[in-house]
Amino acid sequence: MTTPTPASESSTTGIRRLPRIAVVAGAVLAALVVFGVASIFTTVRTPAVSGQEAQDLNVVFVILMSAVPALLGWGLLALLEKFTPKGQVIWRVIATAVLLLSLTGPFSGTGIATASRLWLAAMHIAVGAVLIALLPGAGAKKAV
């Protein structure tokens, strides 16, 4: 008698697949860890841009500014996978370009110390690294 393999397991390995929402949560957690470490050493501030003053970063802002892009990235990945067989490759190229472009944010504007700029960049890299490395393979069948 055989038992059916649950949908969340690979039929060849029995290893549970990581759901994409867990990858998004992991990206948010990565940003929070970097922010937590940064907060030990300094007050992390966002640069002043477009007439807005520099502001102290807080946990809610870190969560929102990492979760929203991660969810948008997931949506784009799902669309690309639906419409092209090379969706994951295309998504990784786009995600890498978006990460590189996002690094201009911490280094633009005025009113913050170099330490804040570096910690902000580290948060961008942490979120991008988790998403680029894990999101395309999450939720997909893994061939072993």
N, CA, C and O of each residue as an XYZ file, in Angstrom:
576
protein
N       0.839     -1.175      0.000
C       0.000      0.000      0.000
C       0.884      1.239      0.000
O       1.806      1.345      0.808
N       0.611      2.164     -0.892
C       1.397      3.389     -0.954
C       0.579      4.539     -0.399
O      -0.647      4.576     -0.500
N       1.295      5.463      0.183
C       0.629      6.660      0.682
C       0.915      7.794     -0.271
O       2.018      7.885     -0.809
N      -0.047      8.655     -0.490
C       0.190      9.766     -1.421
C       1.232     10.726     -0.854
O       1.307     10.964      0.352
N       2.028     11.264     -1.767
C       3.035     12.247     -1.375
C       2.347     13.598     -1.242
O       1.674     14.043     -2.172
N       2.508     14.254     -0.097
C       1.894     15.576      0.042
C       2.400     16.535     -1.018
O       3.528     16.407     -1.495
N       1.565     17.497     -1.385
C       1.927     18.444     -2.441
C       3.153     19.265     -2.088
O       3.834     19.770     -2.981
N       3.448     19.409     -0.801
C       4.586     20.244     -0.407
C       5.888     19.463     -0.339
O       6.891     19.988      0.144
N       5.899     18.222     -0.810
C       7.124     17.429     -0.798
C       7.524     17.058     -2.216
O       6.673     16.874     -3.086
N       8.799     16.952     -2.435
C       9.309     16.495     -3.707
C       9.118     14.982     -3.767
O       9.445     14.286     -2.806
N       8.598     14.465     -4.867
C       8.331     13.039     -4.957
C       9.607     12.209     -5.025
O       9.573     11.019     -4.710
N      10.724     12.796     -5.423
C      11.944     12.011     -5.548
C      12.796     12.029     -4.289
O      13.566     11.098     -4.056
N      12.676     13.068     -3.477
C      13.554     13.169     -2.316
C      12.821     13.129     -0.982
O      13.429     12.806      0.039
N      11.554     13.444     -0.966
C      10.820     13.521      0.288
C      11.155     14.771      1.080
O      10.715     14.903      2.222
N      11.920     15.694      0.511
C      12.289     16.934      1.182
C      11.184     17.964      0.968
O      10.718     18.169     -0.153
N      10.778     18.597      2.041
C       9.736     19.615      1.936
C      10.275     20.832      1.195
O      11.397     21.279      1.436
N       9.461     21.356      0.298
C       9.823     22.569     -0.420
C       9.525     23.770      0.460
O       8.544     23.780      1.203
N      10.359     24.760      0.372
C      10.167     25.985      1.123
C       9.119     26.830      0.407
O       9.301     27.175     -0.760
N       8.033     27.167      1.082
C       7.031     28.016      0.417
C       7.595     29.412      0.143
O       8.445     29.907      0.882
N       7.115     30.025     -0.914
C       7.636     31.345     -1.279
C       7.336     32.395     -0.217
O       8.114     33.334     -0.043
N       6.238     32.255      0.484
C       5.937     33.217      1.543
C       6.993     33.120      2.653
O       7.281     34.114      3.320
N       7.561     31.946      2.849
C       8.634     31.791      3.845
C       9.896     32.507      3.390
O      10.637     33.041      4.216
N      10.147     32.525      2.094
C      11.308     33.248      1.562
C      11.102     34.753      1.750
O      12.030     35.468      2.129
N       9.891     35.224      1.484
C       9.582     36.637      1.708
C       9.785     36.982      3.182
O      10.389     38.003      3.510
N       9.278     36.129      4.063
C       9.460     36.355      5.501
C      10.941     36.324      5.872
O      11.384     37.096      6.722
N      11.702     35.440      5.243
C      13.137     35.366      5.491
C      13.851     36.629      5.055
O      14.794     37.069      5.714
N      13.413     37.217      3.954
C      14.013     38.470      3.482
C      13.725     39.600      4.469
O      14.601     40.413      4.766
N      12.504     39.643      4.968
C      12.144     40.654      5.968
C      12.965     40.429      7.234
O      13.482     41.377      7.825
N      13.078     39.189      7.637
C      13.864     38.864      8.838
C      15.331     39.258      8.647
O      15.961     39.752      9.583
N      15.872     39.049      7.466
C      17.262     39.431      7.190
C      17.444     40.939      7.371
O      18.428     41.384      7.961
N      16.493     41.717      6.863
C      16.562     43.176      7.027
C      16.474     43.548      8.504
O      17.198     44.428      8.971
N      15.589     42.881      9.236
C      15.440     43.176     10.661
C      16.688     42.815     11.456
O      17.045     43.516     12.403
N      17.350     41.733     11.081
C      18.582     41.345     11.773
C      19.666     42.396     11.539
O      20.343     42.811     12.480
N      19.829     42.823     10.297
C      20.827     43.858      9.999
C      20.471     45.138     10.752
O      21.346     45.778     11.334
N      19.196     45.513     10.744
C      18.764     46.717     11.452
C      19.018     46.590     12.955
O      19.461     47.541     13.600
N      18.736     45.414     13.501
C      18.976     45.193     14.922
C      20.439     45.334     15.296
O      20.771     45.960     16.302
N      21.306     44.757     14.491
C      22.745     44.875     14.742
C      23.175     46.335     14.583
O      23.930     46.857     15.403
N      22.692     46.988     13.528
C      23.047     48.389     13.288
C      22.612     49.262     14.457
O      23.325     50.186     14.850
N      21.440     48.965     15.010
C      20.893     49.768     16.113
C      21.744     49.689     17.366
O      21.685     50.580     18.213
N      22.522     48.648     17.493
C      23.435     48.527     18.633
C      24.527     49.582     18.531
O      24.987     50.104     19.547
N      24.941     49.895     17.314
C      26.079     50.766     17.093
C      25.714     52.217     16.776
O      26.479     53.131     17.082
N      24.552     52.427     16.166
C      24.206     53.774     15.711
C      22.697     53.905     15.542
O      21.972     52.911     15.567
N      22.242     55.113     15.373
C      20.856     55.367     14.982
C      20.842     55.420     13.461
O      21.436     56.314     12.859
N      20.174     54.477     12.852
C      20.129     54.422     11.389
C      19.089     55.424     10.909
O      17.958     55.454     11.395
N      19.496     56.239      9.949
C      18.618     57.277      9.408
C      18.483     57.111      7.905
O      19.386     56.616      7.231
N      17.342     57.534      7.399
C      17.149     57.557      5.950
C      17.598     58.928      5.447
O      17.420     59.922      6.151
N      18.170     59.003      4.256
C      18.650     60.296      3.767
C      17.508     61.248      3.426
O      16.394     60.817      3.127
N      17.797     62.541      3.474
C      16.837     63.570      3.066
C      16.819     63.627      1.545
O      17.849     63.842      0.906
N      15.636     63.431      0.976
C      15.472     63.507     -0.482
C      14.156     64.195     -0.800
O      13.211     64.125     -0.014
N      14.088     64.847     -1.927
C      12.865     65.472     -2.447
C      12.148     66.337     -1.412
O      10.925     66.271     -1.284
N      12.900     67.139     -0.682
C      12.283     68.052      0.266
C      11.937     67.455      1.618
O      11.545     68.185      2.528
N      12.074     66.144      1.769
C      11.821     65.512      3.066
C      13.108     65.494      3.864
O      14.196     65.327      3.312
N      12.972     65.668      5.169
C      14.150     65.648      6.034
C      14.591     64.210      6.295
O      13.808     63.269      6.161
N      15.862     64.061      6.671
C      16.362     62.747      7.088
C      15.564     62.295      8.311
O      15.221     63.104      9.173
N      15.275     61.004      8.375
C      14.465     60.473      9.468
C      15.126     59.246     10.073
O      15.839     58.506      9.396
N      14.874     59.045     11.368
C      15.338     57.825     12.014
C      14.544     56.648     11.469
O      13.328     56.735     11.292
N      15.228     55.566     11.209
C      14.597     54.344     10.728
C      13.973     53.619     11.915
O      14.528     53.637     13.013
N      12.824     52.982     11.702
C      12.204     52.192     12.764
C      11.807     50.822     12.229
O      11.859     50.578     11.023
N      11.415     49.944     13.122
C      11.107     48.552     12.768
C       9.969     48.467     11.753
O      10.040     47.680     10.809
N       8.930     49.264     11.938
C       7.786     49.219     11.019
C       8.226     49.592      9.605
O       7.826     48.946      8.636
N       9.048     50.633      9.488
C       9.537     51.049      8.182
C      10.391     49.954      7.547
O      10.279     49.699      6.347
N      11.237     49.309      8.337
C      12.087     48.227      7.823
C      11.217     47.079      7.311
O      11.476     46.529      6.240
N      10.195     46.722      8.072
C       9.300     45.635      7.657
C       8.598     45.989      6.346
O       8.589     45.196      5.405
N       8.016     47.179      6.293
C       7.292     47.583      5.081
C       8.199     47.688      3.868
O       7.849     47.229      2.781
N       9.369     48.294      4.057
C      10.252     48.530      2.921
C      11.029     47.291      2.489
O      11.753     47.328      1.494
N      10.886     46.211      3.219
C      11.451     44.945      2.750
C      10.339     44.002      2.282
O      10.533     43.251      1.326
N       9.192     44.031      2.935
C       8.092     43.134      2.557
C       7.445     43.528      1.235
O       7.173     42.669      0.396
N       7.199     44.814      1.046
C       6.507     45.248     -0.179
C       7.312     44.903     -1.434
O       6.759     44.296     -2.351
N       8.589     45.264     -1.510
C       9.347     44.868     -2.711
C       9.475     43.347     -2.863
O       9.477     42.832     -3.981
N       9.582     42.634     -1.744
C       9.678     41.172     -1.820
C       8.399     40.581     -2.398
O       8.454     39.678     -3.232
N       7.255     41.083     -1.962
C       5.978     40.597     -2.490
C       5.806     40.969     -3.963
O       5.293     40.174     -4.751
N       6.231     42.164     -4.327
C       6.184     42.563     -5.743
C       7.098     41.679     -6.586
O       6.746     41.299     -7.702
N       8.261     41.358     -6.052
C       9.177     40.462     -6.749
C       8.578     39.085     -6.947
O       8.732     38.481     -8.009
N       7.896     38.587     -5.930
C       7.220     37.298     -6.022
C       6.160     37.346     -7.122
O       6.046     36.420     -7.925
N       5.393     38.423     -7.150
C       4.366     38.569     -8.181
C       4.959     38.583     -9.583
O       4.436     37.940    -10.492
N       6.055     39.321     -9.753
C       6.715     39.354    -11.061
C       7.239     37.977    -11.441
O       7.111     37.553    -12.589
N       7.826     37.283    -10.481
C       8.332     35.934    -10.749
C       7.201     35.012    -11.196
O       7.355     34.258    -12.156
N       6.081     35.071    -10.508
C       4.936     34.221    -10.872
C       4.461     34.521    -12.298
O       4.144     33.607    -13.060
N       4.415     35.810    -12.649
C       4.004     36.173    -14.013
C       4.998     35.674    -15.054
O       4.610     35.117    -16.081
N       6.270     35.876    -14.781
C       7.287     35.419    -15.732
C       7.269     33.904    -15.891
O       7.428     33.393    -17.000
N       7.076     33.184    -14.791
C       7.016     31.719    -14.878
C       5.807     31.261    -15.680
O       5.856     30.236    -16.361
N       4.728     32.022    -15.597
C       3.509     31.650    -16.310
C       3.652     31.855    -17.820
O       3.110     31.087    -18.615
N       4.387     32.898    -18.200
C       4.416     33.265    -19.610
C       5.690     32.900    -20.361
O       5.736     33.034    -21.584
N       6.719     32.444    -19.664
C       7.944     32.069    -20.369
C       8.652     30.933    -19.634
O       8.668     30.908    -18.403
N       9.230     30.006    -20.368
C       9.934     28.905    -19.711
C      11.236     29.348    -19.027
O      11.772     28.623    -18.189
N      11.732     30.507    -19.376
C      12.959     31.049    -18.771
C      12.635     32.098    -17.705
O      13.454     32.971    -17.418
N      11.447     32.011    -17.126
C      10.987     33.005    -16.169
C      11.912     33.212    -14.986
O      12.138     34.345    -14.561
N      12.452     32.117    -14.446
C      13.325     32.244    -13.281
C      14.635     32.927    -13.623
O      15.149     33.723    -12.837
N      15.175     32.624    -14.785
C      16.423     33.257    -15.214
C      16.198     34.748    -15.457
O      16.974     35.590    -15.005
N      15.136     35.050    -16.168
C      14.808     36.454    -16.444
C      14.585     37.199    -15.131
O      15.067     38.319    -14.960
N      13.858     36.579    -14.204
C      13.578     37.215    -12.917
C      14.876     37.490    -12.152
O      15.037     38.566    -11.576
N      15.787     36.539    -12.145
C      17.059     36.754    -11.427
C      17.840     37.926    -12.025
O      18.452     38.698    -11.288
N      17.824     38.064    -13.325
C      18.509     39.196    -13.973
C      17.835     40.503    -13.554
O      18.508     41.458    -13.168
N      16.514     40.539    -13.633
C      15.772     41.746    -13.245
C      15.989     42.046    -11.767
O      16.230     43.197    -11.401
N      15.907     41.028    -10.911
C      16.067     41.229     -9.468
C      17.462     41.737     -9.131
O      17.616     42.583     -8.250
N      18.464     41.237     -9.814
C      19.827     41.701     -9.579
C      19.968     43.163    -10.003
O      20.603     43.956     -9.308
N      19.382     43.512    -11.133
C      19.423     44.907    -11.595
C      18.694     45.821    -10.615
O      19.170     46.915    -10.312
N      17.541     45.376    -10.120
C      16.786     46.177     -9.145
C      17.590     46.344     -7.860
O      17.616     47.431     -7.282
N      18.244     45.280     -7.412
C      19.083     45.386     -6.215
C      20.189     46.415     -6.426
O      20.406     47.273     -5.570
N      20.877     46.340     -7.541
C      21.962     47.289     -7.820
C      21.436     48.727     -7.893
O      22.070     49.649     -7.379
N      20.291     48.912     -8.524
C      19.692     50.251     -8.587
C      19.257     50.730     -7.204
O      19.372     51.915     -6.889
N      18.759     49.813     -6.383
C      18.294     50.204     -5.046
C      19.439     50.700     -4.173
O      19.216     51.460     -3.231
N      20.654     50.280     -4.478
C      21.803     50.713     -3.687
C      22.123     52.190     -3.888
O      22.879     52.771     -3.108
N      21.557     52.801     -4.922
C      21.754     54.243     -5.080
C      20.987     55.015     -4.007
O      21.384     56.120     -3.639
N      19.901     54.446     -3.507
C      19.090     55.113     -2.485
C      19.860     55.500     -1.239
O      19.838     56.667     -0.847
N      20.546     54.549     -0.596
C      21.290     54.903      0.611
C      22.393     55.928      0.369
O      22.791     56.637      1.293
N      22.885     56.011     -0.856
C      23.999     56.908     -1.135
C      23.558     58.206     -1.807
O      24.393     59.003     -2.234
N      22.248     58.414     -1.900
C      21.744     59.678     -2.426
C      21.210     60.498     -1.257
O      21.151     60.010     -0.128
N      20.839     61.689     -1.514
C      20.288     62.537     -0.469
C      21.351     63.036      0.496
O      22.546     62.797      0.316
N      20.889     63.728      1.515
C      21.796     64.352      2.470
C      21.293     64.128      3.891
O      20.213     63.581      4.114
N      22.105     64.564      4.838
C      21.660     64.613      6.221
C      21.888     63.369      7.049
O      21.371     63.273      8.162
N      22.654     62.403      6.536
C      22.936     61.220      7.341
C      24.424     60.893      7.293
O      25.140     61.276      6.368
N      24.855     60.183      8.306
C      26.260     59.794      8.407
C      26.572     58.622      7.474
O      25.678     57.904      7.028
N      27.844     58.454      7.199
C      28.293     57.345      6.360
C      27.871     56.008      6.960
O      27.517     55.088      6.223
N      27.903     55.889      8.269
C      27.500     54.631      8.925
C      26.068     54.275      8.567
O      25.779     53.113      8.278
N      25.166     55.246      8.580
C      23.772     54.981      8.203
C      23.674     54.521      6.757
O      22.922     53.600      6.437
N      24.431     55.162      5.896
C      24.411     54.776      4.475
C      24.864     53.324      4.299
O      24.266     52.564      3.538
N      25.921     52.956      5.012
C      26.434     51.586      4.898
C      25.453     50.570      5.479
O      25.266     49.498      4.904
N      24.824     50.893      6.612
C      23.839     49.966      7.194
C      22.614     49.836      6.291
O      22.078     48.740      6.131
N      22.169     50.944      5.702
C      21.044     50.866      4.768
C      21.399     49.990      3.568
O      20.593     49.165      3.137
N      22.597     50.168      3.034
C      23.045     49.343      1.909
C      23.102     47.874      2.324
O      22.733     46.996      1.543
N      23.559     47.602      3.535
C      23.623     46.218      4.020
C      22.223     45.606      4.092
O      22.047     44.426      3.788
N      21.232     46.396      4.491
C      19.850     45.883      4.522
C      19.355     45.568      3.118
O      18.716     44.539      2.895
N      19.650     46.456      2.170
C      19.261     46.205      0.773
C      19.891     44.898      0.277
O      19.219     44.069     -0.336
N      21.173     44.729      0.547
C      21.885     43.539      0.087
C      21.346     42.285      0.763
O      21.208     41.247      0.116
N      21.039     42.366      2.052
C      20.509     41.197      2.772
C      19.178     40.743      2.181
O      18.971     39.554      1.936
N      18.282     41.693      1.957
C      16.978     41.350      1.371
C      17.162     40.794     -0.033
O      16.601     39.752     -0.370
N      17.946     41.483     -0.851
C      18.172     41.032     -2.223
C      18.814     39.662     -2.290
O      18.430     38.835     -3.117
N      19.783     39.416     -1.432
C      20.476     38.123     -1.441
C      19.521     36.980     -1.123
O      19.548     35.942     -1.784
N      18.684     37.167     -0.118
C      17.720     36.111      0.240
C      16.770     35.861     -0.920
O      16.539     34.716     -1.308
N      16.223     36.928     -1.468
C      15.245     36.768     -2.550
C      15.862     36.175     -3.806
O      15.306     35.245     -4.391
N      17.002     36.700     -4.225
C      17.625     36.221     -5.466
C      18.073     34.770     -5.329
O      17.947     33.985     -6.269
N      18.589     34.421     -4.170
C      19.079     33.055     -3.978
C      17.948     32.043     -3.812
O      18.053     30.923     -4.314
N      16.874     32.410     -3.121
C      15.894     31.408     -2.707
C      14.529     31.465     -3.381
O      13.883     30.429     -3.538
N      14.070     32.656     -3.786
C      12.702     32.763     -4.274
C      12.424     31.941     -5.528
O      11.392     31.272     -5.581
N      13.294     31.956     -6.542
C      12.964     31.171     -7.744
C      12.829     29.672     -7.477
O      11.984     29.025     -8.096
N      13.618     29.108     -6.595
C      13.540     27.677     -6.323
C      12.480     27.288     -5.336
O      12.114     26.116     -5.243
N      11.975     28.261     -4.589
C      10.970     27.958     -3.571
C       9.637     27.643     -4.224
O       9.240     28.278     -5.201
N       8.969     26.676     -3.681
C       7.655     26.309     -4.188
C       7.681     25.527     -5.495
O       6.638     25.083     -5.976
N       8.857     25.357     -6.066
C       8.981     24.621     -7.326
C       9.466     23.208     -7.047
O      10.104     22.948     -6.026
N       9.162     22.313     -7.948
C       9.646     20.939     -7.814
C      11.139     20.928     -8.042
O      11.638     21.521     -8.998
N      11.848     20.253     -7.162
C      13.299     20.210     -7.270
C      13.731     18.862     -7.853
O      13.348     17.803     -7.355
N      14.516     18.923     -8.891
C      15.044     17.700     -9.488
C      16.369     17.353     -8.815
O      17.250     18.203     -8.687
N      16.499     16.126     -8.398
C      17.746     15.685     -7.761
C      18.321     14.529     -8.516
O      19.373     14.010     -8.141
